[in-house]
Amino acid sequence: MIEATLKRARSNPMSIIQVQHIQKNCQSRFGALIDMADVTATDPADRESQFLSRALAAFAIAAVAKTDDITAAQSVVDEFHDDGIDGFYFDRTEHIAYLVQSKWIKDGNGSVDLASILKFILGINHFLEDNSSQSGPKMQAKAADIQDALADSQATFVLMVAYTGKQPLAVEVATPINHLLDELNDDGQLVSLQVMKQKELHEVVEAGALGASVDMTVMLHEFGKVDAPYIAYYGHVHITDLATWGVFGDRLYHKNIRGFKGSTDVNDSIVETIKSSPQHFLYFNNGITLLCAEIDKKPLGGRSKSSGVFD
């Protein structure tokens, strides 16, 4: 006979520290914004856990939809009868509906269980069927947004699973939701899945702590200068140089613009111009503005305005 001992996996100290960072961020941003009026728990630890789960849903929406914290907090629909959906936000400008399930894991160990995912899938099906009778009052109050999302021929849907555990979704958990995606995308890529576990959540916190600014070098061709009311340089940037800016990711723009809208008439025409007549791109499309805390021109090139390198 082989004696087996089963032990609960121990949490990594760094994992717990990262959860604490996420917790502090949720508390500072959403402490006064999350609706807790329906929570009946009197134990402080239970109330804190329920708040953090709701705040995590708002955190995820704010990060992915790039919306403000007030709007994200108002998107939380978590309650006792929530049909598995903890957050819902429809971005009319971007034509994207976000459906979130969030789970707060205090010790940072573990993932989302199968029962929670199956409940989420059921809620998604009810949502797509416009069957709000299965949902709680908070979701039912968003009936107009739900109907607008379902009636929007351009709308796409993002299913988000956010949790503070370190482990990825188990195979038996990921399988049913991937099966749902296959079914829903039978006629096109209308629905996508975004999983935000501890690593991705902490990266959002870390980026906010570091600030959105970056240090970069830009070469401007045929440049000029404006001295008032603010110092500004203008010129042309080669598109291959522009492509290298992608290494900075969201830090380069997340405080200024929304997420990429995907295939639209305007975006499709921009791509077509680049492909068929790149020499016209300058005239057919708007430029890019970089807001700088500091800007310095390097001596390279002297007084010539044909090209200049700027930090």
N, C-alpha and C positions, 0 to 999 in steps of 0.2 A: 504494500500500500504506500502510495506517495502522499506525504503530508504537504498540503499547499496552504500558504498563508496569504490572504488578500489584504493589502494595505491601501488606504486612500493615498492617492498621489500627493506628494508634498508640494507646496507652492514655493516657487523660486522667490527669494527676497526681492530681487529686482522687479519681478512681476508685480509683487504687492506694492512696491514703490510707484510703479507706473499707474496702477489702479488708483492710488492715492492722488496722483497728479490729475488724472481724469476726474476724480471725485471733486477735488478742489475747484477745477474749472467749471464743472456742472453747478456746483453750489454758488460760485461767485456770479455766474452768468444768469442762472435760471432760478435762484433761490426765491426771488420775489415775483416770478412770472408763472410758475407752474401751478395750475389749479389743483388744490388738494382738498377742496370742500367736501368731496364725496368719500374721502378716506375715513373710515370709522375706527381704525386701529388706534389704541391709546398708548401702546408701548412705543417709546421714542425710537427704538431700533427698527421696529416694523415700519413706522412712518418714514423714517429715513431711507429705508430700503425701497419703499414704494415711490418716494420722491425721486431717488436716484435713477430708478428704472424709467420714470417718465422724463426726467431731465435728459437721460441718455437718448431717448427718442428725439427730443428737440435738438440735442447736440448733433445727432446724425443728419437731421434734415437741414440744419443750418450749414453744416459742412459740405454736404453734397449738393443741395439746391442753391447754396450760396445766398441764403436769405438772412434777414436780421433776426436777432434773438427773440424779439417780441412775436414776430410772425411764426417763428419756429415753435415757440411755446404754445401759441394758440392752435398749432397743428396737432398737439397731443390729444389723443382720444382714448387713452388707457383708462379703464375702469373695470368694475367687477364683471360686467357683461360687455366685453369689448370685441368679441368674436375673433380674437387672436390678432387684431390690428391695434397697435399702440400709437401710431401716428399716421396722419394723412395730410398731404399738402398738394394742391394743384396749382402749378405755375402756369398761368394763362399766357404769359408772354413767351415762355419757352415751349408751351404745349407738352408739359411733362407732369404726370401724376406720380407722387411718391407714396408708397405704402410701407410702413415700418413695423417691425417687431423688435423690441428691445429687451435685454435681460441683463440685470446687474449681478455680477458675480464678485462678491466682496474680496475673496482671496486670490482672484485672478486665475484660478485653476478650473479647467473644464471648458465646456462649450454649451450650445443650445441642445436641449433634449428633443427626442423625436416627437413626443406628445405636443410640445410647443409649436414645432414646425407644422405638424398636421393640422393643428388649430389655426395657424396662420394661413395655410393653404385653403382651408375651409372658408375663412374670412375673405380671402382674395376672390374665391369663386362667388361668394355672396355679393361682394362689391361689384364684380363684373356683370352679375345678373341684375344689379340695381335692387338687391333685396336687403334693404336696410332694417327690415323687421327683426333680423337676427342680431343686430348691433345694439349698443347701448345709446343713451340719450346724446352723448357727445358726438358720436358718429352720425346719428340721425339729424343732428343740428346742422350738419354739413351737406345735407341732401342736395342743395343747389349746386355746390361745388362738384359733388359726385356726378350729378346728371350732366353738368357742363363738360366734365372730363370724358364721360362716356359718349357724349354727342360730338366731341371734337374729332373731326376726321384726321387731323394731324397729330393727335395725342399719342404719346408713348408712355409706358408705365415702368417705373423702377421699383422693384421689390428689394427692400433693405432689411438685412438682419444685423443688428448691432448688439454686441455683448462684450463684456470686459474680460472674458476668459482668454487665455493664451492659445489654446488648442483650436485648430481648424474644425469645421463641421465634419462630424463622422460620416463615413460612407453611407450608412443606413439613414442618416439625417438628410444628407445632400441629395440622395437618389430621388425621393418623392418630389422635391421642389424642382430638380432638374427635369423630371418627367413632366411636371406642370409647364415649365418653360417650353419644352418641345411641343406640347399640345397647343399652347397659346400662340406660338410663333409658327404654326403650320403654314400660315399665309403671309408671313413676313416677320421681320424683327421688330415687334411692337413692345415686347416685354423683356426686361433684363433684370439680372440679380446682382446686387452689390452687398458683399459681406464685409462688415467692419468689426473685426475682432480687436483685441487689446492693442496690437501693433499699429493698426491703422488709426485707431482712436487716439493713441498717444502721439502719433505723428502730427495729428491736427493740433493737439495741445502744444506740442513742441514748436511747430511752425508759428503759432500765435505768440509764444513766449519769445521767439527769436525776432519776431517782426516780419513784415512782408518785404522789407527792402533787401536788395541784393547789390553786390559790387560787380560791375561789369565794364567792359571796354567796347566802345562803339566807333566804327569808322564811318564818318560822314563824307560823302562826295559832293562837290559843288555846294559847299555849305555857306551859310551866312549867320549873322548874329543880330539879336534884338536886345537892347540894353534896358528898356523901360516898357511897362512898369516892373517887369521881372527880366532877369537875364535869361535868354533863350537862344539856342542854336537850332538851325534847321538845315536840312539837306537830304541827300538820298542815301539809303542803306541797301547794299546788295542783298538780294533775297536769300542767297546761300549763307550770308552772315546772320540774317534774321533767323534762319532755321536753327542755328546753334543755340539760340536763346532758350530753346526748349529744355535745356538741362536744368533750368531754374524751376521748372514746373509751376504749380499754382502760386508760389511765392512771388512770381513776376507780376501777377495781375489780379490775384483773388480779392483785393480790396477795391478794385476798380470796375471790373466787368463781370457779367454773369457767365454761366457755363456755355459751351459751344452749342449752338442751336441745331447742329446737324444739317441735313439736307433741306435747304430753303431756296427760293428763287435767287435771292441775293448771293448766298454762299455758292450755289451751283454756277452762277455767272462769273464769280471770282475765280473759281477753279478753271472754268472754260477759258477765261482770259489768259491765265498763266500757261495753259496748255497750248492754245492756238495763236495768241498774239501777245507774248509777254512784253513787247516793246510799248504796248498801250496801257500796261497795268498802272503806271504812274498817273495817267490821266483819267482812268475809269474808276479808281478806288481811293478811298480816304487814307490818310496817313496814320502814323502811330505817334502818340504822345507819351514821353517818359517824364514822370515827375521826379526830380532829383533833389536830394538833401544837399549834395555837393556835386559839382561838375568841374573838371579841370581838363584843359587841352594840353596834350603832350607837345613837346617841342618839334617832334617829327613833322616835316613838311614846311617848317618855317612859317612865313607870312602868306604862303600860297593858299588860295581858297579852293583849289581843285580837290583836295582831300585833307581830312584832319582826323586824328585819333583822340578820342575823349574818354576819360575815366569818370 
